[in-house]
């Protein structure tokens, strides 16, 4: 029965035998069937709005793909995209797919060390960025090509490019994209590879859970540098053929509400953090045209669910990981909601609980196929023919899952996964830091924020505490990543350790809970 779900879902995807191209499914077919339909609407900081029909999108994608060929970029190249939520980020992502290469989008808040670590770990062949973000690239590999999308050279060359390009067919098992995620398994940063066949599940879940239809006006708030923004902000909705609205400025509750109302948004996919920030401003009539509101990235919580229910809409919570490639557990329209439940396994997904952990039978289309250069890390996800998520949950008799938390040390801040090892390693570069441990502590808005416990070197023990704390916060924020820095720093004389010298973060969390 489960196999039939994916067989049926395949019928809505264009295959050429066992081969396909994602861009053909997301752009080309709609450029033929509905060329004048709006594919993307971008709203900029100054209020300027830029639209692309499916035909216009196809032309821009084709030109960009032709530009790759002009630069001598070979098929299956690893092309990294480091841009804000501007049209070029979305167009280049689709162009990479059409070219037959592998896109790796990155979040724009990464500073030089966070950026360069990922470029080096992923053996980047190409980096697409803009003038401002390119300043963060201090050490460039001599073999890596650099494309600056706001340079006069790029703009002039794009004008010369042909608006026709023949998509490259790839095997459904070939890597479609590589997304970097954090891990506590020795190496804090690794590239997760998902196959072209992922499209089947991504398209299917966009229909089932997001309830997307061609006529929908859809708003996914995630940046394309995160997996939600890539999968459900680009690939899945374009595969459906709906209109996608991109709000470029930073979050502002009143402006978001105005954006949703003005554009008559019908489906929203966002993080609980945003829903919490909106709650004090949003009114029932603001959601009159929203028929489906979905959340992703962190625990939703009963309070926020009930608050929005009073506003006339039930939030459909969703559960998945970069490693699963698409939603695997969710609530969806028509499914009875249970208090604090993340829903049921998606039809076609065999999910259960083993050792209190969500485990999946590894037979779904979007499952990662490998972790770049980390074979053992990949293999560690599998045990006794099951995929282990490392997320703790409970399962009731009716098949509803109730999320508890991470089994490992990964911290979710505003829905984004952050490795404490990654932040600790960077803090250790500061002269003041002798030892450090990072944990997540509860926050009403972000779900969690980072707290660092730091043992200082002797020369810094008598420094101004508040000034030094701010210096350490800025050190991470300005040099590593603008989104994953400790908001709270506590200086300690020593850190709890095992007999072998390993820091016990769990003990710090226990102590934090007593305060």
N, C-alpha and C positions, 0 to 999 in steps of 0.2 A: 504493500500500500504506500509506504513512504517513497519508494522508488518511483511510483506513478506520479507523485507530486512534482518531482523534478522533470520527469518526462513530459508532463503536461506543461510545466513552466517553460521548457525549452521551445515550445511551439511559438512563443511570442518573441523569440530571439532569432536573428538571422544567422544561420550557420551555413558554411560551405563544406559539407561533409563533417569532419571533426575540427574544422578551422573556422575562425571568426575574427572580426575586428571590432573593438568596442566603439570606436568613433563612427563606424558605419551604422551601428545600432543607435547611437546617441545623437548623431547629427545628420548623416547622409540620408537616411530613410525619411526623416521628417522634412528635410530640405526639398524632397521630392513630393511627399504627400501633403505637406502644409507649409510651403515655403515662406508665406507671409505671416505665419504664426510667430509671436514674440517668444523667443527662447530665454533671453536674459534681460533683466532690467537692473541697472546699477545706479544707486543713488550715492553721490559724493558728498564730502563734508560741506561744500558750499551750496548744496541743494541741487546741483546739476544732475540731470538724469540722462543716462545713455542706454538706448535699447538696441538689441540685436535680434533680428528675425532668425529663423532656423537657416534660411538661405544665406543671410549675411554672416552668420556664425560659421557656416560651412566655408565660405570664401576666406574668412580670416584664418581659420584652421588650416586650410589648404596652403595659403601663402606661408604660414609659419612652418609647415612641414616641408615645403619647397626650400625654405631658407636653411633648414637643417641639411638638406642635400647639397645646397650650394657651399656650405661650410665643410662638406666632406664628412659629416656625422653619419656613421654607419648604423644600420638597423641593429636593434637590441642594445644600443648604448644606454648607459645609466645617466639620465638627465634630471638634475636637481632643479627645483623651482623655488626660489626664495624671494617672494613678493608679497605685498599687501593684498587685500581683497579687491584688486582692480581687474578690469577685463583681461589684461594680458596674462594674469595668473591662470584664469579659466581657459582661455584660448590656447595658451602654450601647453597646458595639461592635455587637452584633447588632441593637439597637434602631435605631441609625443606618442600618444596612443595610435594615432592614424599612421604615423611614420613607422610603427612597429618597434619602437623603443620602449624603455621602462621609465615612467615618471616617478620622481620622489619629491613631493612637495614638502616644504619646511615652514614652520610657523615664523612669522616675521620678527618676533620678540627675541630670538636667539642672538646673542652677541658673538664676538669673534671666536671665542673658544668653543662655544656650543655649536656654532656653524661649522667651523673647521673640523671638529671632532667627527661630525656626521659625514662631511665630504670625504674625509680620509677613511673612515670605517666603511663607507659605501663605494669607495673607488670611483668617485664621480668623474664621468667623461665630460660633462657639460654642466655649467651653472647658469641659470637664467635669473637675472635680478635687475635692480634699477641702480641709478647713480648713488642714491643715499645709502641703500643697504650694502652696496658693493664696498663701501668704506670699511665695513666690518671684516672684510676678507684681507687679512694681513699676510697670510702665507698661502700662496696659490701653487698648486701642483703645475709643473711645466707642461704636462700633457692635457690638462683640463682646459676646454674652451670656455670662454666667458661671453655671454650675450647680455647686453645692457639695453633693456627695452625702451628706455626714454632717451637713448643717445640718438644723435642726428644720423649716424652711420646706419643704425638698425632701421630707423624710420625710412630712410632713403632706399635702403635695400628692399624693404618690404613692399614698397611701391612698385618695384620692378618684378616682383615674384608673380608667377602664374597663379590664377585662382582655381586651377584644376590640379587635383592630386589623386592618384590611385592608391587607396588604402592597402596596407600590407596585411595579408592574412597570416594568422598565427595559430598554432595548435591550442586547443582549449586548456591544455595543461601548462602551457608556457606562462612565465611570469607576466602578469598584467601591470602590477605596480609594486613598488617597495616603499613601505612606510616605517619610519623609525619610531620605536617605542622604548620605554625604559624597562629594565629588568634588574632584579637583585641577584641574578645568577652569575656572579663574578664580573661580567662585563656589563656596565650600566646602560649602554646604548647599543642597539642592534637593529638591523634592517629586516623587517618582516615582509616576506614575499607572498603575494596572493595570485592565483591563476586567472586567466581570461574567463574560465568557466564560472568565476564568481558572479559574473553579470546575471546569470540565471537566478541566483538567490537574491541578489540585490534588487533586480527588477520585481521579482515575486513579492518580496517583503515590502517594497515601496507601494505595491498595490494592496496587499493584505493589511499591513499595519498603518502606514501613512495614509492609506486609502486614496492614493493619488490617481487622478484621471486627467486626460488631456486638457480639459477645460479649467483645471485648477490653477489658482494663483498661490504659489508655494514659497515659503520663507524658511530656509534652513540657516540658522545664525552661525553655524560653525565655520571657522576658517579652513580653507582647503588644505592647509598645512597639517591638519589633524585628520584622522581617518574618517570621522563623521562628515567633515566638510568635503572630503574627496569623494566618498561613496554616496552619501545621501544629499550632498550639496551640488554634485556635478553628475556623476554617472547614472544613478538610479532615476532621478527625476527627468533627466534628458532622455533616458531610455523610454520612459512613459510618454514623453512628448508634451509636458506641461510648460507653463511659464514660471520662471524662477526669478525671485526678487533678491537682490544682494544689497544689504545696507553696509556701506563701507566705513562710516565714522565709528568711533568708540561708543560703547553703550551709554545711553541716556534714556531713562525710563519714559519720559514724556515724548521724546523724539521717536522712540520705538513704537509707542502707542499710536502716534500720528502716522508713522510709516505704515503700520498694519491697517489702520482705518482708511487712509488715503488710497492705498493700493488694493483695497478690498481682498486682503489675504484670506484664503480659505483653509490652508493647512500650514501649521507651524511645527518645526522640529527644533528644539532648543534644550539647554541644560537647566536643571533645577535652580542653579545659581541665578540665572536670568529671571526665572519665574518668581523667585523670592524678591529680587530687586524690583520687579514690576508690580508686585502685589499691592503696595501702598498707594499706587497711582492709578491702576487700571480699574475701570468700572464695567458693569455688566454689559452696557450698550457698546462698549469698545470691542467686545467679542461677538457681536451679533452675526457677523459674516464668517467667523471662524467655526468650521464644523469639526475639525480634528486638531487637537493639540497634543503633541508627543514630546516626551522627555528622554534624555540620554546622558550617560557619562558618570552619574553618581546616584546615590540613593535619593529617591524622590521625597520620601517622608509623608506621614499621614497628614500633618498640618497643612502643607502646601496643596495636597490633593483636595482636602476638604474645603480650603479657601476658594479654590477655583470651581469646585462643584457648586458652591453658593453663587458663583458668577454665571452658572448655567452650562458649564462644560466640564466633562470628566477627562482628566489627563491620561493618556495611554503611555505608560512607562515601558521602556525597551531595555533589553540587556544584550550586549555583545562586546567583543573585544577586537582590537586590531588583528589578533591572531585568528579570530573566527571569520573575519572578512565581511560579515553581514549580521543582521539580527538573528539570534537563535532562540531567545525567550522574549515574550512581550505580551502586553495587553493590546488588543486591537478592537476596532469598532464592532459591536455586536457580541463581544465576549464579556460575560459577567465579571465585574471587578470584585476583588476581595481585598479587604483592608490590609495595607502594607505589602501586597503581593506585586512582584514584578511581572506576573502573568504566567502563561503556559508556554511550553515548547512550541515553536513554530511548526506547523504541519510539515513533515519531511525531516524534522530534527529529532533524533533519539537522545533525550537528555534525562539524567537521573542524578541522584546524590550518592556519592561514595566517600566514606571517611569525612562526612559533613561538607563535602566539596562538590560544586557543580561539575559534572563530568558528561562528556558528549561522545557518542559513538562516531568515530571519524569517517563519516560517509556523506558529508554535506558539500555542496559545490564550492563554497567560498573559503573553505579551510586553507590556512597557509600551507604552502608547499615546502618551504624551507626558511631558515633564518640565515641571511647572507654571511658566509664564512664562520658560522657557528653551528656546526652539525650536532654537537653534544647538547647545546642549549635547546635546539629543536627537538631532539630525541627525548629530552627530559619532560616535555609536555605530554608524552604518551606513556601509559602504564596499563598493562593487561588489556590491550586492545581498546583502550579508552583515552580520550583527550582530556587532560586535567586542566581546569581553568584557574585553580588556586583561589577561587572565590567561594567563601563559605555561605551556605544557604540551607534552608529547610524545604521539604516537599510534602504537601498534604495528600490525602487520599484521592482528591479530585484532580491532581496534576498541577496544582498551583505552586510556584516557587516563591520563597520569602528570603530575600537577600539579607545577609548578616554583615559581611565585610570581607576584606582581603585576607587571604591566608598568609601571604608573604608581606613584605614591608613596603610595597608600593603605596604611595599616598596619592589620593585624588584631590586636586585643588581646582574648583570650578569645572569639574568634570574631566580634567586632564590628568593623565598619569605621570607622576614624578617619582623618580628613584632617589631615596635618601643618599645612596652611595654616590650618585652623580653630584649632588650638591655638597656632600661632605668632602669629596675629592677636590672640588674646586676651593672650598673654604680653607683646606689645608695648605693652599698655596700662599695664604696671607701670613706674613711674618709673626702676627700675634697669636696664631692658632697652633696649639700643641696637639690637642685631640678635639674631635667634634662628633656629635651624633645628632641626626635630624629625625624628627617625628612629625606626624600630623596631629593637630589639635582642632577640636570642633570650632566651627565658626558659623554664625547664624546666616551669613550671606553666601560665603563660598563653599559651605559644607565642611571644608578643612582648610587650614592654613599651615604653613611650615613653621616649626619652632626648632631652633638650633641650641643644643647644650654644648658649650665650648669651655675647654680647659685651656687657659692662656699660658703662653711662654712667660718665664719669670720677668723678662724686661718689660712686659706689658701689664703685669698684675696690678700696679698702682696707678694706671692711667685713668682718666675720666671715663667712668663706665658708660654713661649715656652717649658720649661722643664716640667712643670706640664701637659700641653696638651699632650706631648708625653707619659708621665707616664700613663695618663688616657687611651690613645689609646692602649698602651701595656697591661694595666690591663685587658681590654676586649679581646684583641687578644690572649694573652697568657693563660688566665684563663677560658674564656668562649667559644669562637669560633674563629678560625683563618681566617674565611671568612666573618664574619658579625660584623665588628667593625667600629666605626666612623673614617672616614679618615680626617674629619674636625671637630674641636672643637672651639666653640665660647663661651667665658664667658659673661654672662649677669647679670644685676642687679636684674632683675625679668623676669618672664615668663607670657605671656598673659593667662588669665584664665576667665572662665565663672563665674557667680555669685555663683555657687555652688563649685567653686574651681577647676574645671577640666581644665587642660591645653588645650589651643586651638592650636593644631598643624597647623590647616588651616591658622591661622593668621601668624604663623611663615613662612609658605610657601608663603603667600602673600608678606610679608616683604622681603623674600629672592628674590622674583621675581622683586622687585623694585630696587635691587642692581645692 
